[in-house]
Amino acid sequence: MNAAVLHDPAGIPRSESFPDPEPQGDEVLARVLAAGLHQLVRMHASGSHYTSHRRYPMVPGIDGVAELPDGRRAYVSWLRPPHGTFAERAAVALDRAITLPAGLAPEIAAAIVNPASSSWLALRLRAPMAAGERVLVLGATGASGRLAVQIARALGAGRVVAAGRNPEVLGRLAADHTLRVDAPDFADQLGRELADHGVDIVLDYLWGPPAETTLTALLAARSQLAGRVRYVNIGQSAGGDIRLSPHVLRSMKLELLGSGFGSVTPSEIASEVPQLLERADRLTIDVDAVPLARVDQAWRTPPSGGRRIVIVP
């Protein structure tokens, strides 16, 4: 079969011939329809992510949509290495294949589950959100952050504040208020927002300096915060380390959490994905479909904020 093949962790996958996967147990051979080129795919393939199997040559791709032998279209993920979803065919375990809702395009499903699940799992499992609660999204102008704003609203948030760097994207988000994290007065603006409206949940895709600023602002506004604040780290695009004063932990009702593989189990993820897919047609994401033959060009394309590349065999 044709597949995107990566021969070493520092290389670039190219379309070439690769052995078909051989189904085992309850697996069936399915035809891949679309697979998302997520940042996690790049990290997993390079061996830099803790889920990496580091077996080369390999076929990248952690998830996608495949057509099963019975004609059903299903969301599939985490195939047996060294096979991934950037290929014409995949060995799919039937008990892990999630049937797509009628009318949901394979390209949209392949693009949306990975970035949307970050906020979905955080708001459903790690820091369960009650209707009417207030949510602050740090890093709201990337693909995951844009979806986080939409998902918080869809799950019943009473107020959603979007903080990011791209003013054009911020202006298009359905948020109650927006903040520029790169503005000189970001700390002052955030402080006023917290004093005037409070916050219940922070979804943080940035970490680094924006996290330091936000945690400091939470401490300063603690007298105006009515109850506990759940701070959920999801990403670290602004830096891998922060300076954290112990007063932040001792002086207010703060829960510092993380959401990702490990803090959420595979079975929990599997139970939530069907519900996420049911809402996928009400979420907005920009998708660029790229043929498998051009996977090397797509791989070289830097991630562009809100847009997702989907590889189509």
ROPA-42879 format. One record per residue (C-alpha): residue in three letters; residue number from 1; x, y, z. Coordinates in nm, 4 decimals. Layout:
{atom "ala", NUM, {X, Y, Z}}
...
This chain:
{atom "met", 1, {0.0000, 0.0000, 0.0000}}
{atom "asn", 2, {0.0993, 0.3660, -0.0250}}
{atom "ala", 3, {0.1787, 0.5306, 0.3046}}
{atom "ala", 4, {0.3727, 0.8184, 0.4572}}
{atom "val", 5, {0.6927, 0.6512, 0.5729}}
{atom "leu", 6, {0.9351, 0.8043, 0.8242}}
{atom "his", 7, {1.2748, 0.6350, 0.8396}}
{atom "asp", 8, {1.4315, 0.8278, 1.1273}}
{atom "pro", 9, {1.3090, 1.0684, 1.3972}}
{atom "ala", 10, {1.4762, 1.3726, 1.2414}}
{atom "gly", 11, {1.3512, 1.3003, 0.8906}}
{atom "ile", 12, {1.0451, 1.3910, 0.6871}}
{atom "pro", 13, {0.7858, 1.1276, 0.5928}}
{atom "arg", 14, {0.7401, 1.0634, 0.2219}}
{atom "ser", 15, {0.4784, 0.8744, 0.0272}}
{atom "glu", 16, {0.6136, 0.5315, -0.0636}}
{atom "ser", 17, {0.5265, 0.1632, -0.0494}}
{atom "phe", 18, {0.4853, 0.0052, 0.2942}}
{atom "pro", 19, {0.3585, -0.3398, 0.3968}}
{atom "asp", 20, {-0.0128, -0.3656, 0.4649}}
{atom "pro", 21, {-0.0971, -0.4108, 0.8337}}
{atom "glu", 22, {-0.2009, -0.7654, 0.9220}}
{atom "pro", 23, {-0.5183, -0.7695, 1.1353}}
{atom "gln", 24, {-0.4970, -0.9502, 1.4681}}
{atom "gly", 25, {-0.7708, -1.0606, 1.7056}}
{atom "asp", 26, {-1.0889, -0.8630, 1.6372}}
{atom "glu", 27, {-0.9127, -0.6222, 1.4004}}
{atom "val", 28, {-1.0298, -0.5679, 1.0435}}
{atom "leu", 29, {-0.8528, -0.4128, 0.7473}}
{atom "ala", 30, {-1.0138, -0.0754, 0.6827}}
{atom "arg", 31, {-0.9705, 0.1915, 0.4154}}
{atom "val", 32, {-0.8392, 0.5191, 0.5573}}
{atom "leu", 33, {-1.0352, 0.8250, 0.4425}}
{atom "ala", 34, {-0.8638, 1.1091, 0.6317}}
{atom "ala", 35, {-0.6075, 1.1641, 0.9056}}
{atom "gly", 36, {-0.5182, 1.4830, 1.0907}}
{atom "leu", 37, {-0.1673, 1.6285, 1.0920}}
{atom "his", 38, {-0.1731, 1.7476, 1.4518}}
{atom "gln", 39, {0.1223, 1.8814, 1.6469}}
{atom "leu", 40, {0.0997, 1.5628, 1.8531}}
{atom "val", 41, {0.1570, 1.3624, 1.5334}}
{atom "arg", 42, {0.4844, 1.5466, 1.4709}}
{atom "met", 43, {0.5995, 1.5019, 1.8309}}
{atom "his", 44, {0.4977, 1.1363, 1.8413}}
{atom "ala", 45, {0.6818, 1.0639, 1.5158}}
{atom "ser", 46, {0.9980, 1.2460, 1.6270}}
{atom "gly", 47, {1.0142, 1.0485, 1.9504}}
{atom "ser", 48, {0.9823, 1.3621, 2.1631}}
{atom "his", 49, {0.6403, 1.2810, 2.3099}}
{atom "tyr", 50, {0.5939, 1.0435, 2.6016}}
{atom "thr", 51, {0.3542, 0.8311, 2.3932}}
{atom "ser", 52, {0.6186, 0.7718, 2.1220}}
{atom "his", 53, {0.7098, 0.4103, 2.0413}}
{atom "arg", 54, {1.0306, 0.5126, 1.8582}}
{atom "arg", 55, {1.0213, 0.2273, 1.6063}}
{atom "tyr", 56, {1.1477, 0.3121, 1.2582}}
{atom "pro", 57, {1.0612, 0.2967, 0.9787}}
{atom "met", 58, {0.7131, 0.3949, 1.0823}}
{atom "val", 59, {0.3903, 0.5366, 0.9424}}
{atom "pro", 60, {0.2885, 0.8544, 1.1329}}
{atom "gly", 61, {-0.0678, 0.9394, 1.2271}}
{atom "ile", 62, {-0.2396, 0.8908, 1.5623}}
{atom "asp", 63, {-0.6029, 0.9086, 1.4531}}
{atom "gly", 64, {-0.8353, 0.9488, 1.1583}}
{atom "val", 65, {-1.1453, 0.8232, 0.9865}}
{atom "ala", 66, {-1.1636, 0.4876, 0.8109}}
{atom "glu", 67, {-1.4253, 0.2972, 0.6160}}
{atom "leu", 68, {-1.4845, -0.0451, 0.7717}}
{atom "pro", 69, {-1.5558, -0.3573, 0.5629}}
{atom "asp", 70, {-1.9294, -0.3260, 0.6422}}
{atom "gly", 71, {-1.9347, 0.0264, 0.4936}}
{atom "arg", 72, {-1.9465, 0.2182, 0.8213}}
{atom "arg", 73, {-1.7283, 0.5267, 0.8591}}
{atom "ala", 74, {-1.5576, 0.5315, 1.1968}}
{atom "tyr", 75, {-1.3169, 0.7411, 1.3982}}
{atom "val", 76, {-1.0091, 0.5328, 1.4780}}
{atom "ser", 77, {-0.6969, 0.6030, 1.6832}}
{atom "trp", 78, {-0.3672, 0.4649, 1.8109}}
{atom "leu", 79, {-0.3030, 0.1808, 1.5685}}
{atom "arg", 80, {-0.0474, -0.0906, 1.6410}}
{atom "pro", 81, {0.3049, 0.0348, 1.5656}}
{atom "pro", 82, {0.4767, 0.0794, 1.3349}}
{atom "his", 83, {0.1522, 0.1547, 1.1476}}
{atom "gly", 84, {-0.0280, 0.4874, 1.1725}}
{atom "thr", 85, {-0.3176, 0.6527, 0.9940}}
{atom "phe", 86, {-0.1170, 0.8256, 0.7182}}
{atom "ala", 87, {-0.1734, 0.5291, 0.4893}}
{atom "glu", 88, {-0.4251, 0.3801, 0.2506}}
{atom "arg", 89, {-0.5214, 0.1022, 0.4909}}
{atom "ala", 90, {-0.5303, 0.0406, 0.8648}}
{atom "ala", 91, {-0.5859, -0.2571, 1.0954}}
{atom "val", 92, {-0.8704, -0.1347, 1.3146}}
{atom "ala", 93, {-0.9944, -0.2951, 1.6366}}
{atom "leu", 94, {-1.3725, -0.3064, 1.6064}}
{atom "asp", 95, {-1.4295, -0.2428, 1.9766}}
{atom "arg", 96, {-1.2385, 0.0860, 1.9469}}
{atom "ala", 97, {-1.3932, 0.2099, 1.6214}}
{atom "ile", 98, {-1.6431, 0.4902, 1.6863}}
{atom "thr", 99, {-1.9087, 0.5266, 1.4179}}
{atom "leu", 100, {-1.9375, 0.8780, 1.2757}}
{atom "pro", 101, {-2.2703, 1.0592, 1.3020}}
{atom "ala", 102, {-2.4586, 1.0736, 0.9732}}
{atom "gly", 103, {-2.3531, 1.3679, 0.7585}}
{atom "leu", 104, {-2.0252, 1.4408, 0.9373}}
{atom "ala", 105, {-1.7499, 1.4718, 0.6751}}
{atom "pro", 106, {-1.4453, 1.2470, 0.7334}}
{atom "glu", 107, {-1.2091, 1.5435, 0.6910}}
{atom "ile", 108, {-1.3860, 1.7410, 0.9637}}
{atom "ala", 109, {-1.3938, 1.4466, 1.2039}}
{atom "ala", 110, {-1.0258, 1.3716, 1.1415}}
{atom "ala", 111, {-0.9322, 1.7346, 1.1992}}
{atom "ile", 112, {-1.1438, 1.8146, 1.5012}}
{atom "val", 113, {-1.1238, 1.5344, 1.7587}}
{atom "asn", 114, {-0.7626, 1.5899, 1.8641}}
{atom "pro", 115, {-0.7747, 1.9694, 1.9158}}
{atom "ala", 116, {-1.1311, 1.9707, 2.0506}}
{atom "ser", 117, {-1.0795, 1.6857, 2.2965}}
{atom "ser", 118, {-0.8265, 1.8917, 2.4919}}
{atom "ser", 119, {-1.0888, 2.1339, 2.6212}}
{atom "trp", 120, {-1.3749, 1.8830, 2.6067}}
{atom "leu", 121, {-1.1964, 1.6401, 2.8417}}
{atom "ala", 122, {-1.0802, 1.9244, 3.0661}}
{atom "leu", 123, {-1.4318, 2.0651, 3.1077}}
{atom "arg", 124, {-1.6023, 1.7271, 3.1296}}
{atom "leu", 125, {-1.3581, 1.5237, 3.3379}}
{atom "arg", 126, {-1.0675, 1.7148, 3.4882}}
{atom "ala", 127, {-1.2538, 2.0280, 3.6012}}
{atom "pro", 128, {-1.6216, 1.9444, 3.5430}}
{atom "met", 129, {-1.7960, 2.2680, 3.4550}}
{atom "ala", 130, {-2.1371, 2.3535, 3.5931}}
{atom "ala", 131, {-2.3785, 2.5578, 3.3835}}
{atom "gly", 132, {-2.3160, 2.9284, 3.4223}}
{atom "glu", 133, {-1.9550, 2.9055, 3.5354}}
{atom "arg", 134, {-1.6950, 3.1454, 3.3986}}
{atom "val", 135, {-1.4078, 3.0231, 3.1805}}
{atom "leu", 136, {-1.0827, 3.1921, 3.0791}}
{atom "val", 137, {-0.8984, 3.0441, 2.7796}}
{atom "leu", 138, {-0.5265, 3.1266, 2.7584}}
{atom "gly", 139, {-0.4072, 3.0655, 2.4039}}
{atom "ala", 140, {-0.7453, 3.1136, 2.2398}}
{atom "thr", 141, {-0.6199, 3.1899, 1.8884}}
{atom "gly", 142, {-0.4749, 2.8476, 1.8021}}
{atom "ala", 143, {-0.6913, 2.5642, 1.6698}}
{atom "ser", 144, {-0.7382, 2.4067, 2.0135}}
{atom "gly", 145, {-0.7986, 2.7410, 2.1810}}
{atom "arg", 146, {-1.0584, 2.8487, 1.9244}}
{atom "leu", 147, {-1.2432, 2.5243, 1.9812}}
{atom "ala", 148, {-1.2108, 2.5650, 2.3589}}
{atom "val", 149, {-1.4044, 2.8915, 2.3398}}
{atom "gln", 150, {-1.6772, 2.7215, 2.1363}}
{atom "ile", 151, {-1.6903, 2.4141, 2.3580}}
{atom "ala", 152, {-1.7067, 2.6130, 2.6808}}
{atom "arg", 153, {-2.0025, 2.8001, 2.5350}}
{atom "ala", 154, {-2.1664, 2.4799, 2.4086}}
{atom "leu", 155, {-2.1345, 2.3136, 2.7491}}
{atom "gly", 156, {-2.3090, 2.6032, 2.9205}}
{atom "ala", 157, {-2.0464, 2.8506, 3.0371}}
{atom "gly", 158, {-2.1950, 3.1744, 3.1661}}
{atom "arg", 159, {-1.9002, 3.3891, 3.0576}}
{atom "val", 160, {-1.6090, 3.3039, 2.8287}}
{atom "val", 161, {-1.2970, 3.5197, 2.8104}}
{atom "ala", 162, {-1.0498, 3.4546, 2.5283}}
{atom "ala", 163, {-0.6845, 3.5559, 2.5669}}
{atom "gly", 164, {-0.4390, 3.5249, 2.2786}}
{atom "arg", 165, {-0.1931, 3.7046, 2.0535}}
{atom "asn", 166, {-0.3717, 3.7258, 1.7180}}
{atom "pro", 167, {-0.6055, 4.0281, 1.7223}}
{atom "glu", 168, {-0.7794, 3.9271, 1.3982}}
{atom "val", 169, {-0.8714, 3.5850, 1.5356}}
{atom "leu", 170, {-0.9700, 3.7264, 1.8742}}
{atom "gly", 171, {-1.2123, 3.9575, 1.6975}}
{atom "arg", 172, {-1.3899, 3.6633, 1.5345}}
{atom "leu", 173, {-1.4328, 3.4521, 1.8462}}
{atom "ala", 174, {-1.7714, 3.4215, 2.0131}}
{atom "ala", 175, {-1.6280, 3.5298, 2.3476}}
{atom "asp", 176, {-1.7755, 3.7726, 2.5990}}
{atom "his", 177, {-1.4418, 3.9503, 2.6302}}
{atom "thr", 178, {-1.0979, 3.9240, 2.4712}}
{atom "leu", 179, {-0.7490, 4.0024, 2.5983}}
{atom "arg", 180, {-0.4133, 4.0333, 2.4225}}
{atom "val", 181, {-0.1587, 3.8297, 2.6183}}
{atom "asp", 182, {0.1225, 4.0181, 2.4429}}
{atom "ala", 183, {-0.0156, 4.3609, 2.5358}}
{atom "pro", 184, {0.1994, 4.5655, 2.7765}}
{atom "asp", 185, {-0.1004, 4.6056, 3.0060}}
{atom "phe", 186, {-0.2191, 4.2422, 2.9899}}
{atom "ala", 187, {-0.1748, 4.2010, 3.3653}}
{atom "asp", 188, {-0.3806, 4.5142, 3.4379}}
{atom "gln", 189, {-0.6569, 4.4152, 3.1950}}
{atom "leu", 190, {-0.6731, 4.0653, 3.3364}}
{atom "gly", 191, {-0.6838, 4.2031, 3.6884}}
{atom "arg", 192, {-0.9826, 4.4226, 3.6010}}
{atom "glu", 193, {-1.1601, 4.1276, 3.4369}}
{atom "leu", 194, {-1.1131, 3.9122, 3.7449}}
{atom "ala", 195, {-1.2196, 4.1905, 3.9810}}
{atom "asp", 196, {-1.5323, 4.2705, 3.7795}}
{atom "his", 197, {-1.6465, 3.9240, 3.6756}}
{atom "gly", 198, {-1.4364, 3.6589, 3.8523}}
{atom "val", 199, {-1.3486, 3.3219, 3.7013}}
{atom "asp", 200, {-1.4129, 2.9582, 3.7840}}
{atom "ile", 201, {-1.1979, 2.7675, 3.5330}}
{atom "val", 202, {-0.8786, 2.8585, 3.3464}}
{atom "leu", 203, {-0.7873, 2.6501, 3.0406}}
{atom "asp", 204, {-0.4183, 2.7150, 2.9755}}
{atom "tyr", 205, {-0.2580, 2.6233, 2.6424}}
{atom "leu", 206, {0.0406, 2.8551, 2.6977}}
{atom "trp", 207, {0.2109, 2.8083, 3.0361}}
{atom "gly", 208, {0.5315, 3.0151, 3.0642}}
{atom "pro", 209, {0.5022, 3.3924, 3.1317}}
{atom "pro", 210, {0.1240, 3.4146, 3.0602}}
{atom "ala", 211, {0.0635, 3.1500, 3.3274}}
{atom "glu", 212, {0.2787, 3.3409, 3.5771}}
{atom "thr", 213, {0.0843, 3.6593, 3.5043}}
{atom "thr", 214, {-0.2506, 3.4828, 3.5370}}
{atom "leu", 215, {-0.1667, 3.3069, 3.8635}}
{atom "thr", 216, {-0.0392, 3.6335, 4.0091}}
{atom "ala", 217, {-0.3598, 3.8087, 3.8984}}
{atom "leu", 218, {-0.5693, 3.5346, 4.0593}}
{atom "leu", 219, {-0.3848, 3.5850, 4.3864}}
{atom "ala", 220, {-0.4383, 3.9614, 4.3717}}
{atom "ala", 221, {-0.8107, 3.9169, 4.3011}}
{atom "arg", 222, {-0.8693, 3.6411, 4.5557}}
{atom "ser", 223, {-1.1013, 3.8522, 4.7700}}
{atom "gln", 224, {-1.3330, 3.8974, 4.4694}}
{atom "leu", 225, {-1.3334, 3.5282, 4.3745}}
{atom "ala", 226, {-1.6369, 3.3678, 4.5316}}
{atom "gly", 227, {-1.5294, 3.0032, 4.5279}}
{atom "arg", 228, {-1.2610, 2.7629, 4.4122}}
{atom "val", 229, {-1.0744, 2.8261, 4.0889}}
{atom "arg", 230, {-0.9667, 2.5278, 3.8778}}
{atom "tyr", 231, {-0.6565, 2.6049, 3.6749}}
{atom "val", 232, {-0.6086, 2.3392, 3.4054}}
{atom "asn", 233, {-0.2843, 2.3273, 3.2099}}
{atom "ile", 234, {-0.3211, 2.1703, 2.8635}}
{atom "gly", 235, {-0.0214, 2.3008, 2.6674}}
{atom "gln", 236, {0.3033, 2.4937, 2.6933}}
{atom "ser", 237, {0.3456, 2.6882, 2.3714}}
{atom "ala", 238, {0.4757, 2.9934, 2.5614}}
{atom "gly", 239, {0.7295, 2.8069, 2.7749}}
{atom "gly", 240, {0.7934, 2.4932, 2.9750}}
{atom "asp", 241, {0.8649, 2.6484, 3.3160}}
{atom "ile", 242, {0.7107, 2.9029, 3.5493}}
{atom "arg", 243, {0.7944, 3.0676, 3.8792}}
{atom "leu", 244, {0.5144, 2.9925, 4.1246}}
{atom "ser", 245, {0.4806, 3.1652, 4.4579}}
{atom "pro", 246, {0.3586, 2.9282, 4.7308}}
{atom "his", 247, {0.1214, 3.2038, 4.8415}}
{atom "val", 248, {-0.0881, 3.1283, 4.5320}}
{atom "leu", 249, {-0.1509, 2.7785, 4.6665}}
{atom "arg", 250, {-0.1963, 2.8736, 5.0321}}
{atom "ser", 251, {-0.3918, 3.1964, 5.0102}}
{atom "met", 252, {-0.6868, 3.1001, 4.7924}}
{atom "lys", 253, {-0.9027, 2.8069, 4.6889}}
{atom "leu", 254, {-0.6976, 2.7093, 4.3848}}
{atom "glu", 255, {-0.6832, 2.3682, 4.2219}}
{atom "leu", 256, {-0.3852, 2.3325, 3.9878}}
{atom "leu", 257, {-0.4539, 2.0521, 3.7405}}
{atom "gly", 258, {-0.3346, 1.9120, 3.4113}}
{atom "ser", 259, {-0.5300, 1.7489, 3.1311}}
{atom "gly", 260, {-0.3719, 1.5085, 2.8848}}
{atom "phe", 261, {-0.2792, 1.1461, 2.8280}}
{atom "gly", 262, {-0.2196, 0.9949, 3.1702}}
{atom "ser", 263, {-0.4387, 1.2332, 3.3660}}
{atom "val", 264, {-0.7248, 1.1090, 3.1482}}
{atom "thr", 265, {-0.7364, 0.7348, 3.0813}}
{atom "pro", 266, {-0.7915, 0.5749, 2.7380}}
{atom "ser", 267, {-1.1249, 0.4349, 2.8516}}
{atom "glu", 268, {-1.2400, 0.7786, 2.9666}}
{atom "ile", 269, {-1.1381, 0.9300, 2.6332}}
{atom "ala", 270, {-1.3197, 0.6545, 2.4427}}
{atom "ser", 271, {-1.6371, 0.7211, 2.6408}}
{atom "glu", 272, {-1.6286, 1.0945, 2.5624}}
{atom "val", 273, {-1.5362, 1.0943, 2.1905}}
{atom "pro", 274, {-1.8826, 0.9803, 2.0685}}
{atom "gln", 275, {-2.0452, 1.2749, 2.2462}}
{atom "leu", 276, {-1.7850, 1.5110, 2.1045}}
{atom "leu", 277, {-1.8467, 1.3794, 1.7530}}
{atom "glu", 278, {-2.2211, 1.4322, 1.7959}}
{atom "arg", 279, {-2.1519, 1.8042, 1.8483}}
{atom "ala", 280, {-1.8784, 1.8330, 1.5856}}
{atom "asp", 281, {-2.1080, 1.9729, 1.3161}}
{atom "arg", 282, {-2.1832, 2.2676, 1.5477}}
{atom "leu", 283, {-1.8164, 2.3525, 1.5919}}
{atom "thr", 284, {-1.6063, 2.5517, 1.3467}}
{atom "ile", 285, {-1.2582, 2.4551, 1.2318}}
{atom "asp", 286, {-1.0600, 2.5482, 0.9202}}
{atom "val", 287, {-0.9350, 2.2418, 0.7313}}
{atom "asp", 288, {-0.6824, 2.2043, 0.4499}}
{atom "ala", 289, {-0.7052, 1.8619, 0.2823}}
{atom "val", 290, {-0.3701, 1.7476, 0.1379}}
{atom "pro", 291, {-0.3209, 1.4321, -0.0747}}
{atom "leu", 292, {-0.1017, 1.1601, 0.0751}}
{atom "ala", 293, {0.1367, 1.2005, -0.2190}}
{atom "arg", 294, {0.2217, 1.5500, -0.0883}}
{atom "val", 295, {0.2688, 1.4551, 0.2766}}
{atom "asp", 296, {0.6316, 1.5726, 0.2728}}
{atom "gln", 297, {0.5212, 1.9236, 0.1712}}
{atom "ala", 298, {0.2499, 1.9259, 0.4374}}
{atom "trp", 299, {0.5002, 1.8114, 0.7012}}
{atom "arg", 300, {0.7271, 2.1055, 0.6194}}
{atom "thr", 301, {0.4388, 2.3515, 0.6526}}
{atom "pro", 302, {0.4577, 2.5227, 0.9933}}
{atom "pro", 303, {0.1435, 2.4933, 1.2067}}
{atom "ser", 304, {-0.0706, 2.7957, 1.1231}}
{atom "gly", 305, {-0.2729, 2.8684, 1.4324}}
{atom "gly", 306, {-0.6333, 2.7874, 1.3660}}
{atom "arg", 307, {-0.5970, 2.5807, 1.0484}}
{atom "arg", 308, {-0.5630, 2.2016, 1.0484}}
{atom "ile", 309, {-0.4031, 1.9942, 0.7754}}
{atom "val", 310, {-0.5728, 1.6647, 0.6979}}
{atom "ile", 311, {-0.3964, 1.3961, 0.4944}}
{atom "val", 312, {-0.6260, 1.2257, 0.2424}}
{atom "pro", 313, {-0.5029, 0.8976, 0.0855}}
